[in-house]
Amino acid sequence: MSNIWIAASDGNTSQVLSYLSARPSLVNAKDENGYTPIHAAASYGHLDLLRTLIKDHGGDVNLRDDDGDTPLFTAETVEVAKLLVEELGADWSLKNDDGLTAAESIEGEDAYPLVAEYLQTLASKEAILSSDAGVPPAGIAVNLTSMDEVAEELKPVDEEFKRKIEELASRPGEYTQEELRQLVTEAVHKHILEPEERNVKAKESKEE
């Protein structure tokens, strides 16, 4: 017998919408395992259905099943994980009942290494935006080397660089996540890469 969870697993959008038309609350309804239609759609990679459930019908992208897993834990492709995090606002830092984040859970299963790798880049605890000035706003993640690893290389421009990053992170409403990434990348290039390139060229000139 079909139901909204099976329809979501099958990617049968018209049938899912039929169920929601009759009972809108089904968008966040759980089956006997605590699975929601969003979990089902995420697990089977139905991107457009995910957008419909969350954007058009108020589905909770961070709703947990009976194990504390959010839909992000069920992602089997990077495309699904990116959609959930970058477009639909899934919180990659949430932990399940075993105390694991989605990155840790997926890595432990050793089934979808690319998904685990993508999520690990978001979850880097020592990312520049989580410097001693504070952690980044929820949902903002930038793939940068840890502060500990680059601290020496940043001197004497580290304070200026950190100030720029902190300024960007304090105004999340002004930028989309992609725009913020671009701004941070430009800051990294200006304060780290360009000076390093100049040093290399200077050394090469002396050697000549």
Backbone as a printed PyTorch tensor [residue, N CA C, xyz], in Angstrom:
tensor([[[  0.8470,  -1.2040,   0.0000],
         [  0.0000,   0.0000,   0.0000],
         [  0.8790,   1.2490,   0.0000]],

        [[  0.5860,   2.1410,  -0.9030],
         [  1.3870,   3.3480,  -1.0290],
         [  1.0530,   4.3410,   0.0780]],

        [[  2.0420,   5.1560,   0.4070],
         [  1.8490,   6.2510,   1.3500],
         [  2.8180,   7.3590,   0.9670]],

        [[  2.8110,   8.4530,   1.7070],
         [  3.6290,   9.5990,   1.3190],
         [  5.1220,   9.2880,   1.4030]],

        [[  5.5240,   8.4060,   2.3160],
         [  6.9420,   8.0740,   2.4510],
         [  7.4330,   7.2520,   1.2560]],

        [[  6.6030,   6.3180,   0.8190],
         [  6.9500,   5.5250,  -0.3630],
         [  6.9610,   6.4090,  -1.6060]],

        [[  5.9650,   7.2860,  -1.7040],
         [  5.8930,   8.1930,  -2.8520],
         [  7.1190,   9.1020,  -2.8980]],

        [[  7.5540,   9.5760,  -1.7300],
         [  8.7420,  10.4340,  -1.6680],
         [  9.9920,   9.6450,  -2.0470]],

        [[ 10.0730,   8.4000,  -1.6060],
         [ 11.2120,   7.5490,  -1.9590],
         [ 11.2740,   7.3130,  -3.4600]],

        [[ 10.1000,   7.1720,  -4.0660],
         [ 10.0160,   6.9270,  -5.5100],
         [ 10.1830,   8.1990,  -6.3310]],

        [[ 10.1640,   9.3480,  -5.6660],
         [ 10.2400,  10.6110,  -6.3960],
         [  8.9610,  10.9340,  -7.1290]],

        [[  7.8560,  10.3890,  -6.6450],
         [  6.5500,  10.6000,  -7.2760],
         [  5.9510,  11.9030,  -6.7490]],

        [[  6.3760,  13.0060,  -7.3440],
         [  5.9870,  14.3220,  -6.8460],
         [  4.4810,  14.5350,  -6.8770]],

        [[  3.8280,  14.1420,  -7.9460],
         [  2.3800,  14.3640,  -8.0480],
         [  1.6310,  13.6300,  -6.9440]],

        [[  2.0720,  12.4270,  -6.6190],
         [  1.4040,  11.6790,  -5.5610],
         [  1.6940,  12.2930,  -4.1920]],

        [[  2.9280,  12.7380,  -3.9880],
         [  3.2760,  13.4110,  -2.7370],
         [  2.4170,  14.6550,  -2.5520]],

        [[  2.2720,  15.4300,  -3.6170],
         [  1.4640,  16.6490,  -3.5420],
         [  0.0030,  16.3340,  -3.2810]],

        [[ -0.4560,  15.2170,  -3.7790],
         [ -1.8360,  14.8000,  -3.5270],
         [ -2.0400,  14.5230,  -2.0370]],

        [[ -1.0850,  13.8330,  -1.4360],
         [ -1.1630,  13.5740,   0.0060],
         [ -1.1220,  14.8800,   0.7990]],

        [[ -0.2520,  15.7880,   0.3940],
         [ -0.1150,  17.0550,   1.1140],
         [ -1.3360,  17.9390,   0.9470]],

        [[ -1.9850,  17.8370,  -0.2010],
         [ -3.2050,  18.6050,  -0.4290],
         [ -4.2890,  18.1880,   0.5570]],

        [[ -4.3470,  16.8960,   0.8260],
         [ -5.3510,  16.3860,   1.7630],
         [ -4.9390,  16.6370,   3.2130]],

        [[ -3.6250,  16.5060,   3.4910],
         [ -3.1240,  16.6820,   4.8630],
         [ -1.7630,  17.3790,   4.8130]],

        [[ -1.7480,  18.7070,   4.8480],
         [ -0.4940,  19.4620,   4.7580],
         [  0.5360,  19.0750,   5.8220]],

        [[  0.0710,  18.6550,   6.9900],
         [  0.9900,  18.3260,   8.0810],
         [  1.8490,  17.1000,   7.7850]],

        [[  1.4790,  16.3420,   6.7550],
         [  2.2500,  15.1480,   6.4110],
         [  3.6710,  15.4730,   5.9640]],

        [[  3.9290,  16.7280,   5.6140],
         [  5.2660,  17.0940,   5.1360],
         [  6.3300,  16.7780,   6.1880]],

        [[  5.9500,  16.9000,   7.4740],
         [  6.8820,  16.6050,   8.5630],
         [  6.4960,  15.3510,   9.3420]],

        [[  5.5610,  14.5770,   8.8020],
         [  5.0840,  13.3820,   9.5030],
         [  6.1450,  12.2870,   9.4870]],

        [[  6.1930,  11.5080,  10.5680],
         [  7.1720,  10.4310,  10.6870],
         [  6.5010,   9.0720,  10.5480]],

        [[  7.2250,   8.1450,   9.9210],
         [  6.7280,   6.7720,   9.8490],
         [  7.1370,   6.0360,  11.1260]],

        [[  7.0230,   4.7190,  11.1450],
         [  7.3130,   3.9650,  12.3660],
         [  8.7750,   4.0410,  12.7920]],

        [[  9.6430,   4.4800,  11.9010],
         [ 11.0650,   4.6310,  12.2290],
         [ 11.4720,   6.0890,  12.4250]],

        [[ 10.4700,   6.9650,  12.4250],
         [ 10.7580,   8.3810,  12.5870],
         [ 11.2020,   9.0530,  11.3110]],

        [[ 11.1030,   8.3420,  10.2000],
         [ 11.5040,   8.8510,   8.8880],
         [ 10.4380,   9.7930,   8.3600]],

        [[ 10.8580,  10.9270,   7.7980],
         [  9.9220,  11.8740,   7.1930],
         [ 10.0140,  11.7850,   5.6720]],

        [[  9.0500,  12.3680,   4.9600],
         [  9.1590,  12.4100,   3.4970],
         [ 10.4500,  13.0850,   3.0330]],

        [[ 10.9520,  14.0270,   3.8380],
         [ 12.1910,  14.7180,   3.4730],
         [ 13.3800,  13.7640,   3.5810]],

        [[ 13.4050,  12.9570,   4.6370],
         [ 14.4460,  11.9320,   4.7480],
         [ 14.4140,  11.0150,   3.5220]],

        [[ 13.2070,  10.6070,   3.1450],
         [ 13.0560,   9.6760,   2.0180],
         [ 13.5440,  10.2980,   0.7140]],

        [[ 13.1320,  11.5360,   0.4620],
         [ 13.5320,  12.2080,  -0.7730],
         [ 15.0410,  12.4360,  -0.8080]],

        [[ 15.6230,  12.7750,   0.3440],
         [ 17.0690,  13.0000,   0.4060],
         [ 17.8330,  11.7040,   0.1630]],

        [[ 17.3830,  10.6350,   0.7820],
         [ 18.0640,   9.3510,   0.6590],
         [ 18.1020,   8.8520,  -0.7820]],

        [[ 17.0210,   9.1030,  -1.5130],
         [ 16.9440,   8.6120,  -2.8930],
         [ 17.3190,   9.6740,  -3.9300]],

        [[ 17.7770,  10.8260,  -3.4560],
         [ 18.3410,  11.8230,  -4.3610],
         [ 17.3550,  12.5760,  -5.2250]],

        [[ 16.1540,  12.8100,  -4.7180],
         [ 15.1470,  13.5310,  -5.5040],
         [ 15.2260,  15.0300,  -5.1890]],

        [[ 16.0580,  15.7350,  -5.9350],
         [ 16.3790,  17.1320,  -5.6380],
         [ 15.1730,  18.0590,  -5.7430]],

        [[ 14.4510,  17.9720,  -6.8430],
         [ 13.3090,  18.8710,  -7.0320],
         [ 12.2300,  18.6230,  -5.9850]],

        [[ 12.0340,  17.3720,  -5.6200],
         [ 11.0470,  17.0580,  -4.5880],
         [ 11.4840,  17.6310,  -3.2420]],

        [[ 12.7710,  17.5820,  -2.9580],
         [ 13.2800,  18.1880,  -1.7280],
         [ 12.9740,  19.6800,  -1.6940]],

        [[ 13.2350,  20.3470,  -2.8070],
         [ 12.9340,  21.7790,  -2.8750],
         [ 11.4470,  22.0340,  -2.6370]],

        [[ 10.6130,  21.2270,  -3.2440],
         [  9.1650,  21.3930,  -3.1070],
         [  8.7230,  21.1950,  -1.6630]],

        [[  9.1930,  20.1370,  -1.0360],
         [  8.7900,  19.8330,   0.3380],
         [  9.2080,  20.9270,   1.3120]],

        [[ 10.4140,  21.4470,   1.1290],
         [ 10.9500,  22.4050,   2.0930],
         [ 10.5730,  23.8440,   1.7560]],

        [[ 10.7360,  24.2270,   0.5110],
         [ 10.4670,  25.6150,   0.1380],
         [  8.9790,  25.9230,  -0.0070]],

        [[  8.2490,  25.0020,  -0.5960],
         [  6.8440,  25.2750,  -0.9060],
         [  5.8710,  24.7810,   0.1500]],

        [[  6.2920,  23.8000,   0.9520],
         [  5.3470,  23.2010,   1.8950],
         [  5.8210,  23.2320,   3.3430]],

        [[  6.8450,  24.0210,   3.6140],
         [  7.2550,  24.2450,   5.0000],
         [  7.8960,  23.0690,   5.6920]],

        [[  8.4840,  22.1570,   4.9420],
         [  9.1480,  21.0130,   5.5520],
         [ 10.3550,  21.4320,   6.3740]],

        [[ 10.5840,  20.7310,   7.4740],
         [ 11.7080,  21.0260,   8.3670],
         [ 12.9390,  20.2490,   7.9150]],

        [[ 13.9140,  20.9480,   7.3770],
         [ 15.1060,  20.3010,   6.8240],
         [ 15.9810,  19.6750,   7.9080]],

        [[ 15.7750,  20.0910,   9.1590],
         [ 16.5830,  19.5670,  10.2600],
         [ 15.8060,  18.6380,  11.1910]],

        [[ 14.6540,  18.1650,  10.7550],
         [ 13.8540,  17.2650,  11.5830],
         [ 14.5870,  15.9350,  11.7610]],

        [[ 14.5550,  15.4000,  12.9810],
         [ 15.2990,  14.1850,  13.3000],
         [ 14.4050,  12.9510,  13.2600]],

        [[ 15.0050,  11.8100,  12.8940],
         [ 14.2830,  10.5460,  12.9740],
         [ 14.5010,   9.9350,  14.3610]],

        [[ 14.1420,   8.6830,  14.5550],
         [ 14.2340,   8.0730,  15.8810],
         [ 15.6670,   7.8720,  16.3560]],

        [[ 16.6260,   7.9710,  15.4460],
         [ 18.0390,   7.8610,  15.8150],
         [ 18.7060,   9.2260,  15.9450]],

        [[ 17.9010,  10.2780,  15.7750],
         [ 18.4540,  11.6230,  15.8500],
         [ 19.0790,  12.0930,  14.5580]],

        [[ 18.9130,  11.3160,  13.4950],
         [ 19.4840,  11.6900,  12.1960],
         [ 18.5820,  12.6780,  11.4680]],

        [[ 19.1630,  13.7450,  10.9560],
         [ 18.4360,  14.6710,  10.0960],
         [ 18.5110,  14.1450,   8.6600]],

        [[ 17.7570,  14.7260,   7.7340],
         [ 17.8410,  14.2740,   6.3370],
         [ 19.2560,  14.3020,   5.7690]],

        [[ 20.1030,  15.2110,   6.2620],
         [ 21.4720,  15.2940,   5.7540],
         [ 22.2350,  13.9870,   5.9790]],

        [[ 21.9130,  13.2810,   7.0440],
         [ 22.5880,  12.0140,   7.3430],
         [ 22.2990,  10.9560,   6.2800]],

        [[ 21.2240,  11.1380,   5.5280],
         [ 20.8400,  10.1340,   4.5290],
         [ 21.3990,  10.4330,   3.1430]],

        [[ 22.0790,  11.5710,   2.9910],
         [ 22.5900,  11.9600,   1.6700],
         [ 23.5980,  10.9390,   1.1520]],

        [[ 23.4110,  10.5120,  -0.0820],
         [ 24.3110,   9.5270,  -0.6920],
         [ 25.1530,  10.1210,  -1.8150]],

        [[ 24.8670,  11.3800,  -2.1710],
         [ 25.6540,  12.0680,  -3.1950],
         [ 25.9940,  13.4700,  -2.7090]],

        [[ 27.1000,  14.0000,  -3.2160],
         [ 27.5010,  15.3610,  -2.8640],
         [ 26.4400,  16.3520,  -3.3230]],

        [[ 25.8220,  16.0740,  -4.4520],
         [ 24.7920,  16.9600,  -4.9860],
         [ 23.6480,  17.1300,  -3.9970]],

        [[ 23.2090,  16.0480,  -3.3910],
         [ 22.1350,  16.1170,  -2.4020],
         [ 22.6080,  16.8680,  -1.1600]],

        [[ 23.8070,  16.5550,  -0.6870],
         [ 24.3350,  17.2170,   0.5010],
         [ 24.4620,  18.7220,   0.2840]],

        [[ 24.9770,  19.1090,  -0.8840],
         [ 25.1170,  20.5360,  -1.1850],
         [ 23.7620,  21.2270,  -1.2410]],

        [[ 22.7910,  20.5770,  -1.8530],
         [ 21.4560,  21.1560,  -1.9240],
         [ 20.9040,  21.3860,  -0.5300]],

        [[ 21.0110,  20.3840,   0.3250],
         [ 20.4730,  20.4900,   1.6770],
         [ 21.1530,  21.6010,   2.4640]],

        [[ 22.4720,  21.6780,   2.3750],
         [ 23.2180,  22.6510,   3.1710],
         [ 23.1850,  24.0440,   2.5600]],

        [[ 23.5500,  24.1400,   1.2920],
         [ 23.7810,  25.4440,   0.6840],
         [ 22.5180,  26.1260,   0.1840]],

        [[ 21.5270,  25.3550,  -0.1890],
         [ 20.2960,  25.9640,  -0.6990],
         [ 19.1420,  25.8910,   0.2920]],

        [[ 19.0450,  24.7790,   1.0040],
         [ 17.8740,  24.5640,   1.8540],
         [ 18.1450,  24.7910,   3.3360]],

        [[ 19.3820,  25.0990,   3.6810],
         [ 19.6830,  25.5290,   5.0480],
         [ 19.8750,  24.4480,   6.0860]],

        [[ 20.2220,  23.2380,   5.6810],
         [ 20.4650,  22.1710,   6.6540],
         [ 21.6730,  22.5150,   7.5290]],

        [[ 21.5670,  22.1940,   8.8010],
         [ 22.6520,  22.4480,   9.7520],
         [ 23.5670,  21.2290,   9.8080]],

        [[ 24.7590,  21.3560,   9.2180],
         [ 25.6800,  20.2200,   9.1680],
         [ 26.3290,  19.9190,  10.5110]],

        [[ 26.1720,  20.8100,  11.4940],
         [ 26.8370,  20.6160,  12.7900],
         [ 26.0010,  19.8170,  13.7850]],

        [[ 24.7440,  19.5370,  13.4540],
         [ 23.8880,  18.7950,  14.3800],
         [ 24.4050,  17.3760,  14.5800]],

        [[ 24.2390,  16.8720,  15.8070],
         [ 24.6800,  15.5150,  16.1310],
         [ 23.4830,  14.6130,  16.3960]],

        [[ 23.6350,  13.3460,  16.0570],
         [ 22.5520,  12.3920,  16.2880],
         [ 22.6380,  11.8100,  17.6950]],

        [[ 21.8360,  10.7980,  17.9770],
         [ 21.7970,  10.2300,  19.3240],
         [ 23.0970,   9.5380,  19.7140]],

        [[ 23.9270,   9.2200,  18.7370],
         [ 25.2360,   8.6230,  19.0130],
         [ 26.3230,   9.6720,  19.1810]],

        [[ 25.9190,  10.9430,  19.1160],
         [ 26.8850,  12.0210,  19.2650],
         [ 27.7070,  12.2920,  18.0320]],

        [[ 27.2150,  11.8480,  16.8780],
         [ 27.9480,  12.0180,  15.6230],
         [ 27.2980,  13.0650,  14.7380]],

        [[ 28.1150,  13.8430,  14.0560],
         [ 27.6010,  14.7360,  13.0230],
         [ 27.3500,  13.9080,  11.7680]],

        [[ 26.7160,  14.5250,  10.7860],
         [ 26.4770,  13.8150,   9.5270],
         [ 27.7980,  13.3890,   8.8920]],

        [[ 28.7930,  14.2620,   8.9410],
         [ 30.1050,  13.9320,   8.3660],
         [ 30.7010,  12.7060,   9.0420]],

        [[ 30.6350,  12.6760,  10.3680],
         [ 31.2140,  11.5630,  11.1210],
         [ 30.4430,  10.2720,  10.8970]],

        [[ 29.1210,  10.3900,  10.8550],
         [ 28.2800,   9.2090,  10.6530],
         [ 28.5140,   8.5940,   9.2780]],

        [[ 28.5330,   9.4420,   8.2500],
         [ 28.7210,   8.9510,   6.8840],
         [ 30.1300,   8.3990,   6.6980]],

        [[ 31.1070,   9.0540,   7.3060],
         [ 32.4820,   8.5560,   7.2150],
         [ 32.5910,   7.1800,   7.8750]],

        [[ 31.9230,   7.0050,   9.0030],
         [ 31.9740,   5.7370,   9.7130],
         [ 31.3700,   4.5950,   8.9250]],

        [[ 30.3620,   4.9060,   8.1220],
         [ 29.7330,   3.8680,   7.3050],
         [ 30.6000,   3.4820,   6.1110]],

        [[ 31.5020,   4.3750,   5.7300],
         [ 32.4650,   4.1250,   4.6480],
         [ 31.7850,   3.7410,   3.3330]],

        [[ 30.6070,   4.3240,   3.1010],
         [ 29.8770,   4.0040,   1.8720],
         [ 29.8990,   5.1500,   0.8710]],

        [[ 29.9320,   6.3830,   1.3830],
         [ 29.8640,   7.5550,   0.5080],
         [ 30.9910,   8.5180,   0.8770]],

        [[ 32.2370,   8.1660,   0.5550],
         [ 33.3930,   8.9670,   0.9710],
         [ 33.3870,  10.3950,   0.4500]],

        [[ 32.8540,  10.6160,  -0.7420],
         [ 32.8360,  11.9760,  -1.2830],
         [ 31.8840,  12.8670,  -0.4980]],

        [[ 30.7710,  12.2990,  -0.0520],
         [ 29.8290,  13.0580,   0.7770],
         [ 30.4880,  13.3890,   2.1100]],

        [[ 31.1430,  12.4040,   2.7090],
         [ 31.8260,  12.6270,   3.9820],
         [ 32.8980,  13.7010,   3.8380]],

        [[ 33.6460,  13.6490,   2.7420],
         [ 34.7090,  14.6320,   2.5100],
         [ 34.1340,  16.0360,   2.3710]],

        [[ 33.0400,  16.1550,   1.6250],
         [ 32.4080,  17.4650,   1.4640],
         [ 31.9650,  18.0240,   2.8120]],

        [[ 31.3000,  17.2010,   3.6090],
         [ 30.8050,  17.6640,   4.9000],
         [ 31.9410,  17.9700,   5.8650]],

        [[ 33.0310,  17.2340,   5.7710],
         [ 34.1750,  17.4870,   6.6440],
         [ 34.7930,  18.8460,   6.3740]],

        [[ 34.7700,  19.2730,   5.1190],
         [ 35.3190,  20.5940,   4.8170],
         [ 34.4880,  21.6870,   5.4690]],

        [[ 33.1870,  21.4470,   5.5990],
         [ 32.3230,  22.4230,   6.2480],
         [ 32.5270,  22.4160,   7.7530]],

        [[ 32.8470,  21.2480,   8.2960],
         [ 32.8760,  21.0730,   9.7430],
         [ 34.2410,  21.2860,  10.3730]],

        [[ 35.2070,  21.7600,   9.6200],
         [ 36.5340,  21.9670,  10.1840],
         [ 36.4690,  22.8970,  11.3930]],

        [[ 36.8170,  22.3540,  12.5590],
         [ 36.6640,  23.1110,  13.8050],
         [ 37.6010,  24.2990,  13.9100]],

        [[ 38.7090,  24.2250,  13.2260],
         [ 39.6930,  25.2880,  13.3330],
         [ 39.7060,  26.2050,  12.1220]],

        [[ 38.5830,  26.2430,  11.3910],
         [ 38.5110,  27.1260,  10.2310],
         [ 38.7300,  28.5660,  10.6610]],

        [[ 39.1750,  29.3830,   9.7450],
         [ 39.5070,  30.7670,  10.0790],
         [ 38.3320,  31.5190,  10.6780]],

        [[ 37.1310,  31.2280,  10.2350],
         [ 35.9840,  31.9500,  10.7730],
         [ 35.6810,  31.5850,  12.2040]],

        [[ 36.2800,  30.5140,  12.7320],
         [ 36.0810,  30.1740,  14.1370],
         [ 37.3350,  30.4950,  14.9320]],

        [[ 37.9830,  31.5880,  14.5700],
         [ 39.1430,  32.0640,  15.3060],
         [ 38.6840,  32.5870,  16.6530]],

        [[ 39.6050,  33.1300,  17.4250],
         [ 39.2510,  33.5490,  18.7780],
         [ 38.2640,  34.6910,  18.8050]],

        [[ 37.9120,  35.2570,  17.6580],
         [ 36.8960,  36.3090,  17.6340],
         [ 35.5080,  35.7270,  17.7310]],

        [[ 35.3730,  34.4050,  17.5580],
         [ 34.0580,  33.7830,  17.6530],
         [ 33.8020,  32.8540,  16.4960]],

        [[ 32.8090,  31.9840,  16.6580],
         [ 32.4670,  31.0360,  15.6060],
         [ 31.6450,  31.7270,  14.5430]],

        [[ 31.6090,  31.1950,  13.3230],
         [ 30.8390,  31.8160,  12.2500],
         [ 29.3570,  31.6920,  12.5030]],

        [[ 28.5590,  32.5700,  11.9100],
         [ 27.1110,  32.4620,  12.0450],
         [ 26.6420,  31.1220,  11.5190]],

        [[ 25.5170,  30.6350,  12.0540],
         [ 24.9860,  29.3350,  11.6390],
         [ 24.7770,  29.3060,  10.1370]],

        [[ 25.2040,  28.2270,   9.5200],
         [ 24.9950,  28.0600,   8.0900],
         [ 26.0990,  28.6190,   7.2290]],

        [[ 27.0560,  29.3620,   7.8500],
         [ 28.1540,  29.9220,   7.0750],
         [ 29.3710,  29.0320,   7.2440]],

        [[ 29.9110,  28.5790,   6.1230],
         [ 31.0950,  27.7250,   6.1850],
         [ 32.0210,  28.0930,   5.0440]],

        [[ 33.3130,  28.2100,   5.3570],
         [ 34.2920,  28.5350,   4.3310],
         [ 35.4210,  27.5250,   4.4200]],

        [[ 35.8050,  26.9570,   3.2890],
         [ 36.8370,  25.9320,   3.2920],
         [ 38.2230,  26.5700,   3.2970]],

        [[ 38.7650,  26.7750,   4.4910],
         [ 40.0750,  27.3810,   4.6230],
         [ 40.9300,  26.5620,   5.5820]],

        [[ 42.2350,  26.7620,   5.5100],
         [ 43.1250,  26.0660,   6.4140],
         [ 42.9240,  26.5630,   7.8360]],

        [[ 43.2460,  25.7530,   8.8220],
         [ 43.0360,  26.1320,  10.2150],
         [ 43.9300,  27.3000,  10.5940]],

        [[ 43.4890,  28.0590,  11.6050],
         [ 44.2670,  29.1870,  12.0860],
         [ 45.5990,  28.7150,  12.6540]],

        [[ 45.5950,  27.5830,  13.3490],
         [ 46.8320,  27.0820,  13.9450],
         [ 47.8880,  26.8210,  12.8850]],

        [[ 47.4710,  26.2870,  11.7390],
         [ 48.4150,  25.9020,  10.6980],
         [ 48.9920,  27.0920,   9.9570]],

        [[ 48.2370,  28.1920,   9.9100],
         [ 48.7200,  29.3280,   9.1270],
         [ 49.1420,  30.5140,   9.9760]],

        [[ 49.0780,  30.3690,  11.2860],
         [ 49.3390,  31.5040,  12.1690],
         [ 50.6890,  32.1530,  11.8820]],

        [[ 51.7360,  31.3270,  11.7450],
         [ 53.0640,  31.8780,  11.5180],
         [ 53.1720,  32.5620,  10.1700]],

        [[ 52.5550,  31.9460,   9.1410],
         [ 52.6320,  32.5040,   7.7930],
         [ 51.9010,  33.8370,   7.6840]],

        [[ 50.9140,  34.0420,   8.5510],
         [ 50.1170,  35.2590,   8.4490],
         [ 50.8360,  36.4830,   9.0110]],

        [[ 51.7980,  36.2930,   9.8790],
         [ 52.4810,  37.4360,  10.4590],
         [ 53.3090,  38.1220,   9.3880]],

        [[ 53.3590,  39.4660,   9.3510],
         [ 52.7170,  40.3820,  10.2810],
         [ 51.3410,  40.8630,   9.8320]],

        [[ 50.7540,  40.2170,   8.8230],
         [ 49.4700,  40.6970,   8.3130],
         [ 48.3040,  39.9380,   8.9220]],

        [[ 48.5840,  39.0720,   9.9270],
         [ 47.5150,  38.2210,  10.4390],
         [ 46.3670,  39.0160,  11.0390]],

        [[ 46.6650,  40.0750,  11.7880],
         [ 45.5980,  40.8320,  12.4320],
         [ 44.7000,  41.5110,  11.4040]],

        [[ 45.2940,  42.0570,  10.3560],
         [ 44.5040,  42.7000,   9.3070],
         [ 43.6590,  41.6650,   8.5820]],

        [[ 44.2610,  40.5180,   8.3040],
         [ 43.5300,  39.4480,   7.6150],
         [ 42.3660,  38.9560,   8.4710]],

        [[ 42.6380,  38.6970,   9.7400],
         [ 41.5920,  38.2290,  10.6470],
         [ 40.4770,  39.2680,  10.7680]],

        [[ 40.8680,  40.5450,  10.8070],
         [ 39.8610,  41.5970,  10.9190],
         [ 38.9240,  41.5790,   9.7190]],

        [[ 39.4940,  41.3710,   8.5210],
         [ 38.6820,  41.3390,   7.3060],
         [ 37.7080,  40.1680,   7.3310]],

        [[ 38.2100,  38.9800,   7.7180],
         [ 37.3570,  37.8010,   7.7720],
         [ 36.2440,  37.9910,   8.7900]],

        [[ 36.5920,  38.5290,   9.9650],
         [ 35.5960,  38.7350,  11.0120],
         [ 34.5440,  39.7460,  10.5740]],

        [[ 34.9780,  40.7500,   9.8320],
         [ 34.0360,  41.7510,   9.3250],
         [ 33.0280,  41.1150,   8.3790]],

        [[ 33.5090,  40.2580,   7.4970],
         [ 32.6160,  39.5700,   6.5610],
         [ 31.6540,  38.6560,   7.3020]],

        [[ 32.1710,  37.9290,   8.2880],
         [ 31.3390,  36.9700,   9.0150],
         [ 30.2810,  37.6520,   9.8570]],

        [[ 30.5270,  38.9170,  10.2470],
         [ 29.5750,  39.6260,  11.0960],
         [ 28.4100,  40.2060,  10.3120]],

        [[ 28.4630,  40.1040,   8.9820],
         [ 27.3980,  40.6650,   8.1480],
         [ 26.8380,  39.6170,   7.2010]],

        [[ 26.4060,  38.4580,   7.7320],
         [ 25.9430,  37.3780,   6.8510],
         [ 24.7350,  37.7400,   6.0300]],

        [[ 23.9140,  38.6520,   6.5320],
         [ 22.7000,  39.0060,   5.8120],
         [ 22.9580,  39.7560,   4.5190]],

        [[ 24.1610,  40.3150,   4.3800],
         [ 24.4670,  41.1100,   3.1970],
         [ 24.9540,  40.2570,   2.0290]],

        [[ 25.3060,  39.0230,   2.3090],
         [ 25.8770,  38.1850,   1.2700],
         [ 25.2410,  36.8030,   1.2640]],

        [[ 25.1710,  36.2150,   0.0740],
         [ 24.8250,  34.8000,  -0.0010],
         [ 26.0660,  34.0200,   0.4150]],

        [[ 25.9110,  32.7330,   0.6860],
         [ 27.0570,  31.9300,   1.0980],
         [ 28.1280,  31.9120,   0.0210]],

        [[ 27.7080,  31.8460,  -1.2400],
         [ 28.6790,  31.8020,  -2.3320],
         [ 29.4320,  33.1220,  -2.4350]],

        [[ 28.7240,  34.2560,  -2.2300],
         [ 29.3800,  35.5600,  -2.2740],
         [ 30.3830,  35.6880,  -1.1360]],

        [[ 30.0050,  35.1770,   0.0470],
         [ 30.9160,  35.2470,   1.1840],
         [ 32.1690,  34.4280,   0.9210]],

        [[ 31.9900,  33.2430,   0.3270],
         [ 33.1510,  32.4220,  -0.0170],
         [ 34.0920,  33.1800,  -0.9470]],

        [[ 33.4980,  33.8670,  -1.9470],
         [ 34.3040,  34.5940,  -2.9180],
         [ 35.0790,  35.7210,  -2.2470]],

        [[ 34.4220,  36.4410,  -1.3300],
         [ 35.0810,  37.5300,  -0.6290],
         [ 36.2330,  37.0140,   0.2260]],

        [[ 36.0010,  35.8990,   0.9010],
         [ 37.0570,  35.3200,   1.7260],
         [ 38.2180,  34.8580,   0.8590]],

        [[ 37.8910,  34.2450,  -0.2840],
         [ 38.9400,  33.7950,  -1.2000],
         [ 39.7920,  34.9660,  -1.6650]],

        [[ 39.1380,  36.0870,  -1.9790],
         [ 39.8680,  37.2760,  -2.4090],
         [ 40.7640,  37.8000,  -1.2910]],

        [[ 40.2460,  37.7440,  -0.0500],
         [ 41.0420,  38.2080,   1.0820],
         [ 42.2660,  37.3270,   1.2830]],

        [[ 42.0750,  36.0190,   1.1460],
         [ 43.1960,  35.0850,   1.2740],
         [ 44.2500,  35.3810,   0.2160]],

        [[ 43.7980,  35.6080,  -1.0130],
         [ 44.7400,  35.8740,  -2.1060],
         [ 45.5080,  37.1640,  -1.8580]],

        [[ 44.8090,  38.1700,  -1.3800],
         [ 45.4460,  39.4690,  -1.1760],
         [ 46.4650,  39.4290,  -0.0500]],

        [[ 46.1040,  38.7690,   1.0520],
         [ 46.9530,  38.8260,   2.2430],
         [ 47.9560,  37.6890,   2.3610]],

        [[ 47.7340,  36.5930,   1.6090],
         [ 48.6460,  35.4520,   1.7290],
         [ 49.3260,  35.1270,   0.4120]],

        [[ 48.5190,  34.8910,  -0.6180],
         [ 49.0860,  34.4000,  -1.8710],
         [ 49.9160,  35.4480,  -2.5920]],

        [[ 49.4050,  36.6820,  -2.7140],
         [ 50.1460,  37.7100,  -3.4350],
         [ 51.4910,  38.0200,  -2.7730]],

        [[ 51.5300,  38.2090,  -1.4340],
         [ 52.8400,  38.4400,  -0.8140],
         [ 53.8010,  37.2780,  -1.0300]],

        [[ 53.2660,  36.0460,  -0.9720],
         [ 54.1160,  34.8730,  -1.1840],
         [ 54.6580,  34.8470,  -2.6030]],

        [[ 53.8070,  35.2050,  -3.5770],
         [ 54.2470,  35.2370,  -4.9640],
         [ 55.3470,  36.2750,  -5.1500]],

        [[ 55.2040,  37.4210,  -4.4710],
         [ 56.2250,  38.4620,  -4.5770],
         [ 57.5450,  37.9830,  -3.9710]],

        [[ 57.4500,  37.2500,  -2.8560],
         [ 58.6620,  36.7250,  -2.2240],
         [ 59.3770,  35.7420,  -3.1380]],

        [[ 58.6060,  34.8810,  -3.7860],
         [ 59.1880,  33.8930,  -4.6930],
         [ 59.8920,  34.5860,  -5.8520]],

        [[ 59.2220,  35.5960,  -6.4370],
         [ 59.8170,  36.3100,  -7.5630],
         [ 61.0920,  37.0350,  -7.1460]],

        [[ 61.0790,  37.5960,  -5.9300],
         [ 62.2550,  38.3090,  -5.4430],
         [ 63.4320,  37.3570,  -5.2760]],

        [[ 63.1360,  36.1560,  -4.7380],
         [ 64.1930,  35.1600,  -4.5650],
         [ 64.7570,  34.7210,  -5.9070]],

        [[ 63.8640,  34.5330,  -6.8810],
         [ 64.3030,  34.1070,  -8.2090],
         [ 65.1810,  35.1640,  -8.8560]],

        [[ 64.8310,  36.4460,  -8.6520],
         [ 65.6210,  37.5390,  -9.2300],
         [ 67.0250,  37.5610,  -8.6320]],

        [[ 67.1130,  37.3300,  -7.3100],
         [ 68.4220,  37.3320,  -6.6550],
         [ 69.2840,  36.1860,  -7.1510]],

        [[ 68.6490,  35.0240,  -7.3640],
         [ 69.3880,  33.8530,  -7.8210],
         [ 69.9350,  34.0520,  -9.2250]],

        [[ 69.2010,  34.8290, -10.0380],
         [ 69.6550,  35.1040, -11.3980],
         [ 70.8560,  36.0390, -11.3730]]])
